[in-house]
Amino acid sequence: MSIAIARDVLLWCIVINYGVLIVWFLFFMLAHDWMYQLHGRWFHLSVEQFDALHYAGMALYKIGILLLNLVPYIALRLVGRVDG
C-alpha cells in the first residue's frame, strides 16, 4: 500500500468517525429522555450517571479518533511533503 492510499484511508476514517461522534452527540442532546428510557430497561442508572457515562464515552471516542486516525494522517502528510 502506498503512502497516498494510507493517507486517503485515514482521512476517510476521520470523516466517518467524526460523523459517528456527531450523530451520537445529536442523539444525546435531542433524544436524551428516549435514550435514557431505552438504556434504563437494561441498566439501573441515575440520570447523572447516564450523562457522565455518555460524556466520558464521547471523550474517549474523540481521543481515539485523534490518536489513531488524525495523528497518523498528519504524520503521513508530513512524510509525503518531505519526500515529495
VEXROLO-147511 format. One record per residue: x negated, y negated, z negated of N, C-alpha, C, O in turn. Coordinates in steps of 0.2 Angstrom, whole numbers, plus 5000, padded with zeros to 4 digits. Each point is the difference from the previous one (the first is absolute). Example, Ala and Ser with C-alpha at 12.3 -4.5 7.8 and 13.67 -1.06 7.14 Angstrom:
493450284961500449945000499649945000499550014997
500749945007499649944999500449954997499749944999
//
This chain:
499650065000500449945000499649945000499549994996
500649965008499649945001500249954994500550014997
499149945002500149954995500749965002500449984995
499750015011500649965002500650044999500549974997
499550095004500650044998500150014993500649994997
498950014999500050004992500349944998500449994995
499449955008500249934998500850005002500449974996
499850055010500750005001500450044996500649984998
499250085000500350044995500149974994500650004997
498949975000500049974993500549945001500349984995
499749985010500449945001500750025000500449974996
499850095007500750025000500250034993500549994998
499050044999500150024993500249944996500450014995
499249945005500249944996500749975002500349994995
499850015011500749975002500650054997500449974997
499550095004500550054998500150004992500550004997
498950005000500050004993500349944997500450004995
499449945007500349944998500849995002500349984996
499950055009500750015002500350044994500649984998
499250085000500250044995500149964994500550004996
498949965002500049964994500649955000500349984995
499849985011500549955000500750034999500449974997
499750095007500650034999500250024993500549994997
499050044999500050024993500249934996500550014996
499149945005500249944997500749975001500349984995
499950025011500749985002500550044997500549974997
499450105003500550044996500049984993500550004997
498950005000500049984993500349944998500349994995
499649965009500349934999500850005001500449974997
499850065009500649995002500550054998500649995000
499150074999500550064998499750034993500050064999
499849894997499750034993500550044996499850054998
500849935002500550034995500250075003500050054997
500049955010500250075003499450054999500150064999
499349915002499450044999499950034993499850054998
500449904997499950024993500650064999499850044996
500849955006500550054999499850075003500150054997
499649945009499850065004499450044996500150064999
499449904999499550034996500250024993499750054997
500849925000500250014993500450075000500050034994
500250005012500350064999499450064999500250054997
499249935005499550054999499549994994499850044996
500149895002499649984995500349954995500449965002
499550054992500349964995499549944999499650004995
500549945008499649955000500449944998500549995002
499249964994500349944999499949955006499550025004
500849934997499949965006499349975000499749995005
500149994989499349984999499550055003499549985003
500650084995499550055002500150025007499450005003
501249995000500150015007499649955004499650015005
500549934993499749945003499250005000499749995004
500050034990499350014999499750055004499549995003
500950074998499750055004500049985007499550025004
501049954998500049985007499549955002499750005005
500249954990499549955001499350035000499649985004
500350074992499350034999499950045007499550005002
501150045000499950045006499949955006499650025004
500749934997499949955005499249975000499750005005
500149994989499349974999499550065002499549985004
500650084994499650055002500050025007499550015003
501149995000500050015007499649945004499750025005
500449924993499749945003499250014999499749995005
500150034990499350014999499750065004499549995003
500950064998499850055004500049985008499550025003
501049944999499949975006499449965001499650015005
500249954991499449965000499450045000499649995004
500350064992499450034999499950065006499550015002
501150025000499950055004500249985008499850045004
500549914997500149985007499749935002499650005005
500549954991499749935001499350005000499649975005
500150054990499250004999499750045005499549975003
500750094999499650035005500149975007499650005004
501049974997500249965006499549945001499749995005
500249984990499649945000499250025001499749975004
500150084993499450035000499850025008499549995002
501050045001499950025007500049945004499750005005
500749954994500049945004499349974999499749985005
500050024989499449974999499450045004499649975003
500550104997499550045003500149995008499450005003
501249994999500149995007499749945003499849995005
500249964990499849935002499250005000499749975005
500050074991499350005000499750045006499549985003
500850084998499850045006500249975007499650005004
500949974996500349985006499849935003500249985006
//
